[in-house]
Amino acid sequence: MSNGTPEPLVRFINVRKSYDGKADAVRALNLDVETGEFLTLLGPSGSGKTTTLTMLAGFEQPTEGRIFVGGADVTRVPVEKRGIGMVFQNYALFPNMTVGENIAFPLTVRRTPRAEIAAKVARALSMVRLDGLADRRPQQLSGGQQQRVAVARALVFEPRLVLLDEPLGALDRQLREQMQYELKHLHARLGVTMVYVTHDQIEAMTMSDRVAVFSTGQLRQVAPPRLLYEAPESLFVAQFLGESNTLPGTIARLSGSECSVTLADGTTVIATAVGACAAGTAVNVAVRPEKMVLGAAAAACANKVQATLLEVSFLGDQLRLRLGAFGREDIVVKLANGAGQETLDPGAVLTIGWHAGDCRALAS
Amino acid sequence: MLSQASSVNRVYWLIVAPAIVMLVLFYFVPLGQVLLTSVTDPKPGLGNYALLFTSAAIHKTLLTTVRIAAITTGLALVLGYAVAYAMRAATSQRQRLMLFCVLLPFWISVLVRSFAWLTILGPQGPINAGLMGLGLVDEPIALSRNETGVLIAMVHVMLPYAILTLYANMRGIDVGLVSAARSLGASRFQAFRMVFLPLTRPGLIGAASLVFILSLGFYVTPAILGGGKVMMVAQYTAFQINETMRWGLGTMLAAALMIAVLGTLWALSRVIDVKRLFSA
């Protein structure tokens, strides 16, 4: 709905899935996938992201709730009738077929005329830059090439929706980054809707239009990567995605979206209130380490505090400082290593500050 | 280093020597005698082997043998495939129970099992009693002392071999491949026919050759359930040696059987890796 389409391509309505009748692998899931978007399901293992994908593909059926694709209820539609392309983590190429036969498979089972198959397979092969390898066996290809075959096979029958289940998990880092770029490029070029599962947050941020964060069977937040990072709606998202300084406290006063929070050591900080907060609510104040500034810049901030520098780690393009403040010793500040960066020594007392807008009070 | 290696080698030979001596004395020597007898008795030459092409009785026996072995192989393969497939899909606990049931017949002698089948399939046996009790037949149907009985009992004996070979092969197949086929639009049947079945080809070839080869030399089961009317090569051979004392003819048949088995294995080795097949 964000890009103005009348109806989302995929819609999960109150979906719950339990494998054993006791614990829920997924619960209370309401999620829309817009036509043409690249949506990533992100979460640690056991968070329900793969179960969600498996239900969308049709391998598993929801215990409760319904799933719509293109406006039609597919909750009870068998896998092969859903017309969804899928790419698996271990590629799942058929070892008894050549690369060409593998790519032709979705067309063969649909009884597409032979000439049309040949043309489409050739086009799919060149799309993933594997021209001339049609007669090879999958086992004769490298991991990256095998994954390209799997992608070509999932796209060759022109599905409107393609699911990718940690497709780059088995590749080494360099190849993975290259494939991320290629997949994103394919997505932009073909305009096909992609739902991608990964536990790698960098991958999710790099590739996605929107990211859906899962934990313990629940969808925590769906948002574009930047918004998800800058404006997490829960402590889990703030901590799972990137790094956050979290300071427990209680809301003392609330005015509009701003609130003042009394921390454990008695200090007060001004933060952006998130969700249903009221005075007296226990919250965690989350601040990104790179949003904290030092010295003169800190003086202009709504929040500032005297802190003792405990440790400096030099990471090349950035400095990572550990400071003591608010009665804690785990405050992290990241400084970009810019021109004229002065040397900082442990033991120094510094003023650190940050804006109220960069600091979120998340109900705990 | 060198002398140490050779002394290790000597110890190695010393350890296997008794087994080799046993094998030569009790296996290769008698085998050689069998082969020798087949070309010397009653008179030197290939006269016995000529009977393979001239004797109508031997033709009939060979034909019966190949026919029964082939039908047994076909039935054992179809039934075994279904059982192995079900085993592969079962939970690990049920898998163990099924495996136990498959192996159970191995603990009972073929002789006992053959007599058991004779009782079960006989005119007064439970099957005929049941059929007549239900009014499906008026008089007992002939299930034993004929080829039907031989086939039923032989398939029973051969089934575990087929199941185990196929099961070992199927366990090595990634289930994800069938799921992948389904997700790409294949129906259950298409996924089976185009992906799963071709991947079980080595298992099918292995099970078929194992069952066929074992069936060729079957003796006890056809002798008991055939009631003397179904004559397979092994029984015919025993008959020549025990009853008519035609040692030359008997040993020739034994040798021919052995050559047929080795020939089958050789032909097989041209198509697939036999060593991998039977260690699977």
Boltz contact constraints between the chains, C-beta under 6 A:
constraints:
  - contact:
      token1: [A, 57]
      token2: [B, 183]
      max_distance: 6.0
  - contact:
      token1: [A, 79]
      token2: [B, 182]
      max_distance: 6.0
  - contact:
      token1: [A, 79]
      token2: [B, 183]
      max_distance: 6.0
  - contact:
      token1: [A, 80]
      token2: [B, 182]
      max_distance: 6.0
  - contact:
      token1: [A, 80]
      token2: [B, 185]
      max_distance: 6.0
  - contact:
      token1: [A, 80]
      token2: [B, 186]
      max_distance: 6.0
  - contact:
      token1: [A, 80]
      token2: [B, 187]
      max_distance: 6.0
  - contact:
      token1: [A, 86]
      token2: [B, 183]
      max_distance: 6.0
  - contact:
      token1: [A, 88]
      token2: [B, 180]
      max_distance: 6.0
  - contact:
      token1: [A, 92]
      token2: [B, 176]
      max_distance: 6.0
  - contact:
      token1: [A, 92]
      token2: [B, 177]
      max_distance: 6.0
  - contact:
      token1: [A, 92]
      token2: [B, 180]
      max_distance: 6.0
  - contact:
      token1: [A, 94]
      token2: [B, 195]
      max_distance: 6.0
  - contact:
      token1: [A, 96]
      token2: [B, 198]
      max_distance: 6.0
  - contact:
      token1: [A, 96]
      token2: [B, 199]
      max_distance: 6.0
  - contact:
      token1: [A, 105]
      token2: [B, 184]
      max_distance: 6.0
  - contact:
      token1: [A, 106]
      token2: [B, 184]
      max_distance: 6.0
  - contact:
      token1: [A, 106]
      token2: [B, 185]
      max_distance: 6.0
  - contact:
      token1: [A, 109]
      token2: [B, 185]
      max_distance: 6.0
  - contact:
      token1: [A, 109]
      token2: [B, 186]
      max_distance: 6.0
  - contact:
      token1: [A, 109]
      token2: [B, 190]
      max_distance: 6.0
  - contact:
      token1: [A, 110]
      token2: [B, 185]
      max_distance: 6.0
